[in-house]
Amino acid sequence: MKALLIPMLAVAALPLAGCGSTQALKPAAGQSLPVTPYGAPQQPVVADLLTPSVQARPQRTGEVLRSSQKREPDPFDLPPR
């Protein structure tokens, strides 16, 4: 039963592999981009709206912990009652 199920799932998933669009994104017909934000010099384009901000996706630092630091005692680390 399992030997038959795996090929059936693979065949069922094959059409879904071609669903990705390679065209540039555009607003829907009859719609426009959001209004220009206050203080912005120009209206943002689609690529600007799709790029996450630094707060949404912060960059990692290359700094590696080189030496261990002793933890300070936590006065709120109490045993369970």
MOSUL-V434367 format. One record per backbone hydrogen bond with DSSP energy under -1.0 kcal/mol. NH is the residue of the N-H (numbers start at 1). CO is the residue of the C=O. If there is no record, write none. Layout:
nh/co
NH/CO
NH/CO
//
This chain:
nh/co
5/1
6/2
8/4
9/5
10/6
11/7
12/8
13/9
18/15
19/16
31/28
40/37
49/45
50/46
51/47
57/53
77/74
78/76
//
